Structure formats: structure tokens, C-alpha cells
Amino acid sequence: MHSDRYTIVVSSCDAYSDLWEPFFKVLKAEWKGLDKIPIVLNTESKSFSYDGLDIRTMQMYPKGNSASWTERLRKTLERIDTDYILFLLDDFFMQGRVKSELIDMHVKWLDRDRSVSMLCYKETYVSKNIRDGKYEGFERRPLFGKYKFNCQAALWRRKRLIEYLKVDENPWEWETLGNWRSFRHPFHRFYSAIPESEHVFPYIYDFNGKPFGGIGIYRGKWYLPYIEPVFEKHGIDMNYSIRGALTEDDLIVSTPNKMNMDNIPKWKKKIWFVRIIYCFTKDVYHRLLFFLKHVNHFF
């Protein structure tokens, strides 16, 4: 096990400290040898420990002080010595065993090929990926693909991830606006898991045929269809009323449905092209405003 080659970085915040105890209980149970790997819990001011695990909290921001998500992550990464970091979010509750032996192999891959910036352990369905056959179970993201920067479980080259982080972005800005900055690195390669391949980190929930990752928490609340079986498996007694809980019906309501054209009058269908033109023009207008407002994030 390459415990001296990578550090696990769990991205969290003080407000999510109620997740830490169950998160690390599940992770320790599902990851054989986790006690030999250094872990950094990236939060603001709070400290945390779990029996048998080497967990550090930097505590760089006194209580009441805060910083942007990218600034805090960047400063955390600068204090880590290992060549690679394994990035996780605190709501990635594992459903099964972590394939740590595959991570060891992936570290060797990155040692041999310095062009690879990251190996993402979750599928990426946006943009057409490239099956170059170089790394079993992975496909290469195209240069102009979306979400090459993303917060899913991934093995990152630490110094290169630092380079990708501006100090004034939240996670969503980094995943979307920041992704444009990846275009200026044509020789940096990003890989994601091939759909249907073996999951190194099994935290997938299938909803209406669409896989969701990290759905232990959804919009700040426990997502019961996913998290209840996991907690029951590990004997975790959770008071869901404190944070609040969602059911599958709640997720259905929050997922937009396509408009049913059968219910639209014939006269509206005949002039439907006007609506298409209007929506397209409105979309372009808002995208332009968005770009002008955030132009500094693109460079």
C-alpha cells in the first residue's frame, strides 16, 4: 500500500461536522488498511479524531472567520507533502468495499505518466469521452469537455490541483467556470471511470435510470432511500429530524420534467418556433451577462 504516496483529503466545513462521525465509521469499515493512510479533514476551525485513524484538521480559520472554498482547499493542499491526494466529499457514504488495491496501481500509473492530472472514480456523461485504451477502466476526457474539474472521488496530482485552484471560487464555480481554465492545458490529461466498470468507490444511487453520486446528503438534508440502508448496515442510529430528510418523492418533485406536447393546443404548436427562438435568445443573453460578470474566472 502506497501510504506514503497519497493523502486522503475529505472536503467539508464546520457546518457539516455532524456528518464526520458516521462518515468515518463507514469509511473505516469499508476500507481495509485505512489506518495506514494519512487523512486531512478540510474544514475551518473544528478538530476531529476517530479511533484508529490518522486524521488531521488544519484549523487555519478561527471560529467566525471563513474563506472561499478554493482558498481553503488550496492552503490545505500546500501543507501536504505527498505527491498525490485522494479527494473525497463528506457525503460520499460508501455502500461497499473500497478497492484500495486498485488505487495502489493507479498511483503507479501516475508515476509513469506525468501528463495525467487526475483519475476520476465516477463516470462522466457530459461530453463525448475518448476510449484510448491506456488505462483499464478509464476513458480520457476531451480537451474541451465539461466538468474535467469536478468534486467526485478522484486521485489528483497534488501540485497540479493547486495550480488549477483560483482563491475566490465556490465548488460550483470551480466545476463550471474553472473548467474553462483547463482548456489552456492541452497536454494535461483527465480521465474518468468508464460506465459499467468496477467502482473503486461504491457510492452510486440509481434514480430513474440516472446514476447519482454522493447522495447521502441532498440540498443539505439526508436522502433517506440511499442513507438508511447504509446506516442500518453499520449500526448507525441517526436522528434525521435535526438536519431534515428527503424521500424519493421529494427528488422527483425537484427534478424538472420535459413538457408534454400532447397537452398543448394546436394553435400553439403552429407557432411553437416563436417560443424556441425566444428561449434561445434569452439563454444567449443570460449566458453573455454571466460571462461578463465572471470574466476573471475564465483566465
Backbone hydrogen bonds, N-H to C=O, Kabsch-Sander energy under -0.5 kcal/mol:
donor,donor_aa,acceptor,acceptor_aa,energy
3,S,1,M,-1.7
5,R,2,H,-1.5
6,Y,2,H,-1.1
7,T,84,Y,-1.6
8,I,38,P,-2.5
9,V,7,T,-0.5
9,V,86,L,-2.5
10,V,8,I,-0.6
10,V,40,V,-2.7
11,S,9,V,-0.7
11,S,88,L,-3.0
12,S,42,N,-2.3
16,Y,13,C,-1.9
17,S,14,D,-1.8
19,L,16,Y,-2.1
20,W,17,S,-0.9
21,E,17,S,-0.6
23,F,19,L,-2.6
24,F,20,W,-2.6
25,K,21,E,-1.7
26,V,22,P,-2.3
27,L,23,F,-2.6
28,K,24,F,-2.3
29,A,25,K,-1.7
30,E,26,V,-2.0
31,W,27,L,-1.2
32,K,30,E,-0.6
34,L,31,W,-1.6
36,K,33,G,-1.8
37,I,34,L,-1.7
39,I,54,D,-2.6
40,V,8,I,-3.2
41,L,39,I,-0.5
41,L,56,R,-3.0
42,N,10,V,-2.6
42,N,40,V,-0.8
43,T,41,L,-1.2
53,L,50,Y,-2.4
55,I,53,L,-1.3
56,R,39,I,-2.5
58,M,41,L,-0.5
61,Y,44,E,-1.7
65,N,62,P,-2.7
70,T,169,E,-2.1
71,E,167,V,-0.5
72,R,68,S,-2.3
73,L,69,W,-2.2
74,R,70,T,-2.6
75,K,71,E,-2.4
76,T,72,R,-1.9
77,L,73,L,-2.6
78,E,74,R,-2.0
79,R,75,K,-0.7
79,R,76,T,-1.1
80,I,77,L,-1.4
84,Y,5,R,-2.1
85,I,156,W,-2.1
86,L,7,T,-2.7
87,F,85,I,-0.7
87,F,154,A,-2.6
88,L,9,V,-2.6
90,D,11,S,-1.4
92,F,89,L,-1.6
93,F,91,D,-1.4
94,M,92,F,-0.6
95,Q,202,P,-3.5
96,G,202,P,-0.6
98,V,30,E,-3.0
99,K,200,V,-1.9
100,S,98,V,-1.9
102,L,99,K,-1.1
103,I,99,K,-1.1
104,D,100,S,-1.8
105,M,101,E,-1.2
106,H,102,L,-2.3
107,V,103,I,-2.1
108,K,104,D,-1.3
109,W,105,M,-1.7
110,L,106,H,-2.1
111,D,107,V,-1.9
112,R,108,K,-1.8
113,D,109,W,-1.8
114,R,112,R,-0.5
116,V,113,D,-1.4
117,S,115,S,-0.5
117,S,189,R,-3.2
118,M,189,R,-1.0
119,L,155,L,-2.1
120,C,191,Y,-3.1
121,Y,153,A,-2.9
124,T,193,A,-0.5
129,N,127,S,-0.6
130,I,140,R,-3.2
131,R,129,N,-0.5
132,D,130,I,-1.6
138,F,135,Y,-2.2
139,E,192,S,-2.6
140,R,130,I,-2.7
141,R,190,F,-3.4
145,G,142,P,-2.0
148,K,145,G,-0.6
150,N,148,K,-0.7
154,A,87,F,-1.4
155,L,119,L,-2.3
156,W,85,I,-3.0
156,W,154,A,-0.6
157,R,117,S,-2.4
158,R,83,D,-2.1
158,R,156,W,-0.7
161,L,157,R,-2.2
162,I,158,R,-2.1
163,E,159,K,-1.7
164,Y,160,R,-1.4
165,L,161,L,-0.6
165,L,162,I,-1.2
166,K,164,Y,-0.7
169,E,166,K,-0.5
174,W,170,N,-2.3
175,E,171,P,-2.2
176,T,172,W,-1.6
177,L,173,E,-0.8
178,G,173,E,-2.8
180,W,176,T,-0.6
180,W,177,L,-1.3
181,R,177,L,-0.5
181,R,178,G,-1.3
182,S,178,G,-0.6
182,S,179,N,-1.1
183,F,180,W,-1.4
184,R,181,R,-1.0
185,H,182,S,-1.8
188,H,185,H,-1.8
189,R,115,S,-3.3
191,Y,118,M,-1.9
192,S,139,E,-2.4
193,A,120,C,-0.9
193,A,122,K,-0.8
194,I,137,G,-2.6
197,S,194,I,-2.2
200,V,198,E,-0.6
203,Y,201,F,-1.4
205,Y,212,F,-2.5
207,F,205,Y,-0.6
207,F,210,K,-2.8
208,N,206,D,-0.5
210,K,207,F,-1.9
212,F,205,Y,-3.1
214,G,203,Y,-1.2
216,G,91,D,-1.2
217,I,214,G,-0.5
218,Y,221,K,-3.2
221,K,218,Y,-1.5
222,W,244,G,-2.4
223,Y,216,G,-2.3
224,L,222,W,-0.9
224,L,246,L,-2.2
226,Y,223,Y,-0.9
227,I,223,Y,-2.5
228,E,224,L,-2.1
230,V,226,Y,-0.9
231,F,227,I,-2.7
232,E,228,E,-2.5
233,K,229,P,-2.0
234,H,230,V,-1.4
235,G,232,E,-0.9
236,I,231,F,-2.8
237,D,235,G,-0.6
238,M,236,I,-0.7
240,Y,238,M,-1.1
242,I,239,N,-1.2
243,R,239,N,-0.5
244,G,240,Y,-2.2
246,L,222,W,-3.0
251,L,247,T,-1.5
252,I,248,E,-2.2
253,V,249,D,-2.0
254,S,250,D,-1.7
255,T,251,L,-0.7
255,T,252,I,-0.7
261,M,259,M,-0.9
263,N,260,N,-1.3
264,I,261,M,-1.5
269,K,265,P,-1.6
270,K,266,K,-1.8
271,I,267,W,-0.9
272,W,269,K,-1.2
274,V,271,I,-1.6
275,R,271,I,-0.7
276,I,272,W,-1.8
277,I,273,F,-2.4
278,Y,274,V,-2.6
279,C,275,R,-2.8
280,F,276,I,-2.4
281,T,277,I,-2.7
282,K,278,Y,-2.7
283,D,279,C,-2.3
284,V,280,F,-2.4
285,Y,281,T,-2.4
286,H,282,K,-2.4
287,R,283,D,-2.3
288,L,284,V,-2.2
289,L,285,Y,-2.3
290,F,286,H,-2.5
291,F,287,R,-2.4
292,L,288,L,-2.5
293,K,289,L,-2.2
294,H,290,F,-1.8
295,V,292,L,-0.7
297,H,294,H,-2.0
298,F,295,V,-1.3
299,F,296,N,-0.7
